[in-house]
Amino acid sequence: MRLTRVFSGDKTFTQPVVWVTTLTMVAFHIGAVAALFLFSWKAFLLAMVLWWVAGSLGIGIGYHRLLTHRGFKTPKWVEYVLTVCGTLALEGGPIFWVATHRLHHQNTDQEGDPHSPRDGGLWAHMGWIMTGQTMNNGDGDLLPYVPDLRKDKFHVWISRWHWIPITLLGAVLLVVGGWPFLLWGIFFRTVIGLHSTWLVNSATHMWGTRRFPTGDTSRNSFWVALLTFGEGWHNNHHAHPQASRHGLTWYEIDVNWYGISALRALSLAWDVKVQELSRGENDATAVPLNLRSQSQG
């Protein structure tokens, strides 16, 4: 009865099923379960490394903080490498991902938000991509949100063929390590990565703490931040979307920020935009300083 009440009114159950996406998700979840029966430490460690490559370098640093919000600048070749890493997360190409996220920021928790929990928790988590109107790279509603990426031939190409890198990786893993490498390195870590990203859309708009009065339901979540390499400090992010640093205090672990800092130390990132709290204020009511850029060196 309680479960029924939780899902009652969820938009997921009022929309037509997108069968290609749904069947793909079912197949990957079956593969993730199968991986548990072919455990090896090498396969497990491989999955953890690829989870970081796809989820942190690809989604958190590449798709989100660089391509979507342009929180820092980097050489084009670095941008393209991060983008390829992002395709390994099975979350679509950069045009779809960036446009959807910019649309979310424009209409957070209002009409037009692609994945607001106000339409249901399951909808916000995964229902929005498995049912309803199918959004893709050529969707006319999304294209106006990515004029920058549409001018870049590489991003246009990789957005169309975003499935190629993960397919090639899967073939290599199967040859090198057999079924354990394939199931752990592709299926298991992809499913974990997908649900981690989806938790940002759902959980961090439902549970957690709020430092800034953003006018939406965004919240900071320590456990989601751990699963997403720092993306769980969502209230901080919604208050200052362009800032590359989401964890604003020493205890707000932000692996993606550490990665950007490493790129800056290697002179591979500059004009890094950060938001800092006022000196001596580390609690939930801290007052932010102005957004500023940190250059190389």
C-alpha beads as a LAMMPS data file, in Angstrom:
LAMMPS data file: protein, C-alpha beads

297 atoms
296 bonds

1 atom types
1 bond types

-500.0 500.0 xlo xhi
-500.0 500.0 ylo yhi
-500.0 500.0 zlo zhi

Masses

1 110.0

Atoms # bond

1 1 1 0.000 0.000 0.000
2 1 1 2.767 2.434 0.921
3 1 1 4.637 1.682 -2.317
4 1 1 1.428 2.260 -4.256
5 1 1 0.991 5.665 -2.644
6 1 1 4.590 6.596 -3.484
7 1 1 4.067 5.897 -7.186
8 1 1 0.486 7.123 -7.449
9 1 1 0.293 10.157 -9.687
10 1 1 3.789 9.585 -11.083
11 1 1 3.939 10.852 -14.660
12 1 1 5.826 7.722 -15.722
13 1 1 2.621 5.680 -15.670
14 1 1 0.675 8.114 -17.831
15 1 1 3.105 8.229 -20.768
16 1 1 3.780 5.828 -23.651
17 1 1 6.826 3.597 -23.323
18 1 1 9.926 4.407 -25.395
19 1 1 10.691 0.815 -26.263
20 1 1 14.206 1.171 -27.684
21 1 1 15.452 2.949 -24.574
22 1 1 13.507 0.736 -22.179
23 1 1 14.700 -2.527 -23.719
24 1 1 18.281 -1.236 -23.735
25 1 1 18.008 -0.401 -20.041
26 1 1 16.528 -3.834 -19.280
27 1 1 19.366 -5.542 -21.149
28 1 1 22.022 -3.563 -19.303
29 1 1 20.437 -4.311 -15.925
30 1 1 20.349 -8.021 -16.768
31 1 1 24.019 -7.819 -17.719
32 1 1 24.814 -6.037 -14.450
33 1 1 23.167 -8.832 -12.451
34 1 1 24.976 -11.460 -14.521
35 1 1 28.289 -9.781 -13.662
36 1 1 27.787 -10.722 -10.013
37 1 1 28.090 -14.399 -10.973
38 1 1 31.400 -13.829 -12.786
39 1 1 33.248 -11.850 -10.148
40 1 1 36.987 -11.307 -10.267
41 1 1 39.045 -8.618 -8.598
42 1 1 40.587 -7.581 -11.922
43 1 1 37.146 -7.133 -13.468
44 1 1 35.901 -5.264 -10.408
45 1 1 38.875 -2.867 -10.388
46 1 1 38.455 -2.343 -14.120
47 1 1 34.814 -1.404 -13.530
48 1 1 35.774 1.105 -10.826
49 1 1 38.356 2.778 -13.085
50 1 1 35.923 2.990 -15.992
51 1 1 33.221 4.311 -13.661
52 1 1 35.560 7.195 -12.817
53 1 1 36.579 7.724 -16.458
54 1 1 32.970 7.870 -17.670
55 1 1 31.302 9.413 -14.625
56 1 1 33.913 11.901 -13.470
57 1 1 36.083 12.783 -16.478
58 1 1 33.237 12.307 -18.935
59 1 1 29.964 13.385 -17.326
60 1 1 30.934 15.516 -14.324
61 1 1 33.926 17.395 -15.727
62 1 1 33.291 17.091 -19.468
63 1 1 29.575 17.127 -20.232
64 1 1 28.502 19.098 -17.166
65 1 1 31.035 21.603 -15.901
66 1 1 32.805 22.234 -19.217
67 1 1 30.327 21.795 -22.078
68 1 1 27.082 22.739 -20.317
69 1 1 28.180 25.585 -18.056
70 1 1 31.574 26.546 -19.508
71 1 1 32.959 26.796 -16.005
72 1 1 36.507 26.666 -17.343
73 1 1 38.398 26.695 -20.628
74 1 1 40.642 23.989 -21.960
75 1 1 42.399 23.079 -25.245
76 1 1 40.059 21.611 -27.833
77 1 1 41.797 18.259 -27.788
78 1 1 41.201 17.978 -24.036
79 1 1 37.555 18.961 -24.527
80 1 1 37.170 16.241 -27.147
81 1 1 38.854 13.583 -24.993
82 1 1 36.543 14.429 -22.087
83 1 1 33.574 14.272 -24.449
84 1 1 34.511 10.789 -25.649
85 1 1 34.802 9.735 -22.001
86 1 1 31.280 11.064 -21.515
87 1 1 29.889 8.861 -24.280
88 1 1 31.100 5.820 -22.318
89 1 1 28.427 6.548 -19.686
90 1 1 25.585 5.620 -22.083
91 1 1 23.850 8.927 -21.391
92 1 1 23.688 10.051 -24.997
93 1 1 25.810 12.440 -26.999
94 1 1 26.872 15.906 -25.852
95 1 1 24.191 17.818 -27.789
96 1 1 21.346 15.867 -26.164
97 1 1 22.916 15.881 -22.700
98 1 1 23.904 19.546 -22.639
99 1 1 20.638 20.792 -24.140
100 1 1 18.564 18.774 -21.676
101 1 1 20.546 20.062 -18.727
102 1 1 20.389 23.686 -19.848
103 1 1 16.634 23.229 -20.286
104 1 1 16.459 21.880 -16.736
105 1 1 18.229 24.940 -15.348
106 1 1 15.967 27.308 -17.259
107 1 1 12.768 25.644 -16.034
108 1 1 13.771 23.974 -12.777
109 1 1 10.702 22.490 -11.053
110 1 1 8.414 24.345 -13.440
111 1 1 6.587 23.527 -16.641
112 1 1 9.214 22.491 -19.170
113 1 1 11.615 20.873 -16.699
114 1 1 12.465 17.502 -18.310
115 1 1 12.800 15.667 -14.982
116 1 1 11.244 17.401 -12.004
117 1 1 10.233 15.315 -8.938
118 1 1 7.044 17.357 -8.905
119 1 1 5.977 14.998 -11.694
120 1 1 6.947 12.030 -9.525
121 1 1 10.117 10.596 -8.037
122 1 1 10.335 7.715 -10.523
123 1 1 9.750 10.131 -13.383
124 1 1 12.615 12.353 -12.206
125 1 1 14.892 9.357 -11.747
126 1 1 14.443 7.368 -14.956
127 1 1 10.849 7.582 -16.154
128 1 1 11.529 10.692 -18.203
129 1 1 13.857 8.853 -20.586
130 1 1 11.949 5.539 -20.703
131 1 1 8.477 6.959 -21.298
132 1 1 6.915 10.060 -22.777
133 1 1 8.189 12.185 -25.623
134 1 1 11.478 10.884 -26.964
135 1 1 14.120 13.609 -27.018
136 1 1 17.177 13.269 -29.219
137 1 1 19.941 15.271 -30.837
138 1 1 17.686 16.492 -33.631
139 1 1 14.760 17.490 -31.440
140 1 1 13.762 21.003 -32.446
141 1 1 12.979 21.897 -28.840
142 1 1 16.541 21.100 -27.768
143 1 1 18.622 22.593 -30.592
144 1 1 18.178 26.264 -29.544
145 1 1 19.902 25.438 -26.250
146 1 1 23.172 24.324 -27.859
147 1 1 24.166 26.888 -30.520
148 1 1 27.796 26.558 -29.428
149 1 1 27.966 22.792 -29.843
150 1 1 26.076 22.852 -33.143
151 1 1 28.902 24.957 -34.616
152 1 1 31.494 22.324 -33.700
153 1 1 31.796 19.520 -36.263
154 1 1 33.227 17.066 -33.751
155 1 1 30.371 17.518 -31.282
156 1 1 27.822 17.169 -34.076
157 1 1 29.517 13.970 -35.246
158 1 1 29.973 12.372 -31.840
159 1 1 26.406 13.255 -30.887
160 1 1 25.178 11.192 -33.822
161 1 1 27.578 8.310 -33.280
162 1 1 27.887 8.412 -29.486
163 1 1 27.342 4.648 -29.234
164 1 1 30.537 3.827 -31.132
165 1 1 33.115 4.394 -28.326
166 1 1 31.303 2.201 -25.775
167 1 1 30.721 -0.486 -28.419
168 1 1 34.403 -0.541 -29.381
169 1 1 35.400 -0.589 -25.723
170 1 1 33.093 -3.536 -25.109
171 1 1 34.640 -5.464 -27.988
172 1 1 38.162 -4.796 -26.679
173 1 1 37.228 -5.865 -23.151
174 1 1 35.649 -9.089 -24.420
175 1 1 38.809 -9.960 -26.350
176 1 1 41.187 -9.029 -23.527
177 1 1 39.355 -10.353 -20.495
178 1 1 36.403 -12.391 -21.688
179 1 1 32.886 -12.182 -20.258
180 1 1 33.941 -10.972 -16.774
181 1 1 35.636 -7.878 -18.250
182 1 1 32.691 -7.198 -20.557
183 1 1 29.991 -7.627 -17.906
184 1 1 31.818 -5.651 -15.216
185 1 1 33.536 -3.062 -17.432
186 1 1 30.477 -2.266 -19.535
187 1 1 27.213 -3.502 -18.045
188 1 1 27.743 -3.310 -14.273
189 1 1 29.637 -0.027 -14.095
190 1 1 27.297 1.591 -16.668
191 1 1 24.203 0.712 -14.635
192 1 1 25.825 2.048 -11.458
193 1 1 26.831 5.207 -13.289
194 1 1 23.374 5.737 -14.778
195 1 1 21.586 5.433 -11.463
196 1 1 24.159 7.698 -9.832
197 1 1 23.524 10.414 -12.417
198 1 1 19.762 9.910 -12.185
199 1 1 19.953 10.392 -8.412
200 1 1 21.066 13.959 -9.067
201 1 1 17.821 14.526 -10.952
202 1 1 15.656 12.818 -8.351
203 1 1 17.206 12.497 -4.883
204 1 1 18.932 15.883 -4.771
205 1 1 15.614 17.551 -5.521
206 1 1 13.844 15.565 -2.785
207 1 1 16.165 14.999 0.191
208 1 1 19.119 16.858 1.666
209 1 1 20.153 20.253 3.000
210 1 1 19.868 23.721 1.503
211 1 1 22.583 26.335 1.849
212 1 1 21.157 28.838 -0.647
213 1 1 17.524 29.967 -1.150
214 1 1 17.462 29.122 -4.858
215 1 1 13.703 29.176 -5.380
216 1 1 13.666 25.532 -6.499
217 1 1 13.886 22.176 -4.696
218 1 1 17.633 21.613 -5.186
219 1 1 19.456 20.132 -2.198
220 1 1 22.948 19.124 -1.159
221 1 1 23.438 15.401 -0.619
222 1 1 26.665 13.921 0.747
223 1 1 25.918 10.365 -0.367
224 1 1 24.902 11.393 -3.887
225 1 1 28.090 13.477 -4.082
226 1 1 30.122 10.357 -3.282
227 1 1 28.371 8.366 -6.016
228 1 1 28.748 11.120 -8.628
229 1 1 32.240 12.413 -7.820
230 1 1 30.861 15.699 -6.466
231 1 1 27.653 16.336 -8.418
232 1 1 25.546 15.828 -5.291
233 1 1 26.220 19.345 -3.978
234 1 1 23.255 20.309 -6.091
235 1 1 21.939 23.284 -4.142
236 1 1 25.390 24.861 -4.334
237 1 1 25.344 24.213 -8.075
238 1 1 21.882 25.637 -8.700
239 1 1 22.806 28.769 -6.767
240 1 1 25.890 29.304 -8.947
241 1 1 25.606 27.106 -12.065
242 1 1 28.738 28.369 -13.823
243 1 1 31.067 27.685 -10.906
244 1 1 33.400 24.743 -11.538
245 1 1 33.643 23.974 -7.847
246 1 1 30.490 22.483 -6.312
247 1 1 31.835 21.415 -2.921
248 1 1 32.351 24.735 -1.173
249 1 1 33.864 23.542 2.114
250 1 1 36.628 21.112 3.011
251 1 1 34.139 18.427 3.991
252 1 1 32.120 18.685 0.788
253 1 1 34.055 16.106 -1.222
254 1 1 34.170 17.086 -4.889
255 1 1 36.341 14.727 -6.935
256 1 1 35.378 16.486 -10.160
257 1 1 36.734 19.753 -8.785
258 1 1 39.968 18.000 -7.849
259 1 1 40.199 16.814 -11.457
260 1 1 39.704 20.333 -12.808
261 1 1 42.330 21.577 -10.361
262 1 1 44.733 18.925 -11.680
263 1 1 44.104 20.087 -15.250
264 1 1 44.795 23.661 -14.176
265 1 1 48.034 22.597 -12.480
266 1 1 49.076 20.988 -15.774
267 1 1 48.189 24.218 -17.643
268 1 1 45.356 22.374 -19.380
269 1 1 42.595 24.484 -17.825
270 1 1 42.261 28.230 -17.311
271 1 1 39.626 30.874 -16.595
272 1 1 38.320 28.470 -13.963
273 1 1 35.232 29.987 -12.372
274 1 1 34.822 29.362 -8.642
275 1 1 32.398 30.369 -5.923
276 1 1 33.746 30.647 -2.390
277 1 1 32.070 31.187 0.957
278 1 1 32.913 34.198 3.087
279 1 1 35.887 33.701 5.390
280 1 1 35.048 31.898 8.599
281 1 1 31.593 30.849 7.389
282 1 1 31.389 27.106 6.843
283 1 1 27.874 26.324 8.022
284 1 1 24.643 25.912 6.081
285 1 1 23.890 29.633 6.207
286 1 1 27.217 30.758 4.775
287 1 1 27.235 33.828 2.568
288 1 1 28.849 33.430 -0.879
289 1 1 31.504 35.687 -2.295
290 1 1 31.243 36.855 -5.884
291 1 1 31.943 34.418 -8.691
292 1 1 35.478 34.880 -9.942
293 1 1 37.864 33.273 -12.407
294 1 1 41.165 31.627 -11.554
295 1 1 43.699 31.734 -14.353
296 1 1 46.616 29.462 -15.021
297 1 1 49.437 29.376 -12.568

Bonds

1 1 1 2
2 1 2 3
3 1 3 4
4 1 4 5
5 1 5 6
6 1 6 7
7 1 7 8
8 1 8 9
9 1 9 10
10 1 10 11
11 1 11 12
12 1 12 13
13 1 13 14
14 1 14 15
15 1 15 16
16 1 16 17
17 1 17 18
18 1 18 19
19 1 19 20
20 1 20 21
21 1 21 22
22 1 22 23
23 1 23 24
24 1 24 25
25 1 25 26
26 1 26 27
27 1 27 28
28 1 28 29
29 1 29 30
30 1 30 31
31 1 31 32
32 1 32 33
33 1 33 34
34 1 34 35
35 1 35 36
36 1 36 37
37 1 37 38
38 1 38 39
39 1 39 40
40 1 40 41
41 1 41 42
42 1 42 43
43 1 43 44
44 1 44 45
45 1 45 46
46 1 46 47
47 1 47 48
48 1 48 49
49 1 49 50
50 1 50 51
51 1 51 52
52 1 52 53
53 1 53 54
54 1 54 55
55 1 55 56
56 1 56 57
57 1 57 58
58 1 58 59
59 1 59 60
60 1 60 61
61 1 61 62
62 1 62 63
63 1 63 64
64 1 64 65
65 1 65 66
66 1 66 67
67 1 67 68
68 1 68 69
69 1 69 70
70 1 70 71
71 1 71 72
72 1 72 73
73 1 73 74
74 1 74 75
75 1 75 76
76 1 76 77
77 1 77 78
78 1 78 79
79 1 79 80
80 1 80 81
81 1 81 82
82 1 82 83
83 1 83 84
84 1 84 85
85 1 85 86
86 1 86 87
87 1 87 88
88 1 88 89
89 1 89 90
90 1 90 91
91 1 91 92
92 1 92 93
93 1 93 94
94 1 94 95
95 1 95 96
96 1 96 97
97 1 97 98
98 1 98 99
99 1 99 100
100 1 100 101
101 1 101 102
102 1 102 103
103 1 103 104
104 1 104 105
105 1 105 106
106 1 106 107
107 1 107 108
108 1 108 109
109 1 109 110
110 1 110 111
111 1 111 112
112 1 112 113
113 1 113 114
114 1 114 115
115 1 115 116
116 1 116 117
117 1 117 118
118 1 118 119
119 1 119 120
120 1 120 121
121 1 121 122
122 1 122 123
123 1 123 124
124 1 124 125
125 1 125 126
126 1 126 127
127 1 127 128
128 1 128 129
129 1 129 130
130 1 130 131
131 1 131 132
132 1 132 133
133 1 133 134
134 1 134 135
135 1 135 136
136 1 136 137
137 1 137 138
138 1 138 139
139 1 139 140
140 1 140 141
141 1 141 142
142 1 142 143
143 1 143 144
144 1 144 145
145 1 145 146
146 1 146 147
147 1 147 148
148 1 148 149
149 1 149 150
150 1 150 151
151 1 151 152
152 1 152 153
153 1 153 154
154 1 154 155
155 1 155 156
156 1 156 157
157 1 157 158
158 1 158 159
159 1 159 160
160 1 160 161
161 1 161 162
162 1 162 163
163 1 163 164
164 1 164 165
165 1 165 166
166 1 166 167
167 1 167 168
168 1 168 169
169 1 169 170
170 1 170 171
171 1 171 172
172 1 172 173
173 1 173 174
174 1 174 175
175 1 175 176
176 1 176 177
177 1 177 178
178 1 178 179
179 1 179 180
180 1 180 181
181 1 181 182
182 1 182 183
183 1 183 184
184 1 184 185
185 1 185 186
186 1 186 187
187 1 187 188
188 1 188 189
189 1 189 190
190 1 190 191
191 1 191 192
192 1 192 193
193 1 193 194
194 1 194 195
195 1 195 196
196 1 196 197
197 1 197 198
198 1 198 199
199 1 199 200
200 1 200 201
201 1 201 202
202 1 202 203
203 1 203 204
204 1 204 205
205 1 205 206
206 1 206 207
207 1 207 208
208 1 208 209
209 1 209 210
210 1 210 211
211 1 211 212
212 1 212 213
213 1 213 214
214 1 214 215
215 1 215 216
216 1 216 217
217 1 217 218
218 1 218 219
219 1 219 220
220 1 220 221
221 1 221 222
222 1 222 223
223 1 223 224
224 1 224 225
225 1 225 226
226 1 226 227
227 1 227 228
228 1 228 229
229 1 229 230
230 1 230 231
231 1 231 232
232 1 232 233
233 1 233 234
234 1 234 235
235 1 235 236
236 1 236 237
237 1 237 238
238 1 238 239
239 1 239 240
240 1 240 241
241 1 241 242
242 1 242 243
243 1 243 244
244 1 244 245
245 1 245 246
246 1 246 247
247 1 247 248
248 1 248 249
249 1 249 250
250 1 250 251
251 1 251 252
252 1 252 253
253 1 253 254
254 1 254 255
255 1 255 256
256 1 256 257
257 1 257 258
258 1 258 259
259 1 259 260
260 1 260 261
261 1 261 262
262 1 262 263
263 1 263 264
264 1 264 265
265 1 265 266
266 1 266 267
267 1 267 268
268 1 268 269
269 1 269 270
270 1 270 271
271 1 271 272
272 1 272 273
273 1 273 274
274 1 274 275
275 1 275 276
276 1 276 277
277 1 277 278
278 1 278 279
279 1 279 280
280 1 280 281
281 1 281 282
282 1 282 283
283 1 283 284
284 1 284 285
285 1 285 286
286 1 286 287
287 1 287 288
288 1 288 289
289 1 289 290
290 1 290 291
291 1 291 292
292 1 292 293
293 1 293 294
294 1 294 295
295 1 295 296
296 1 296 297
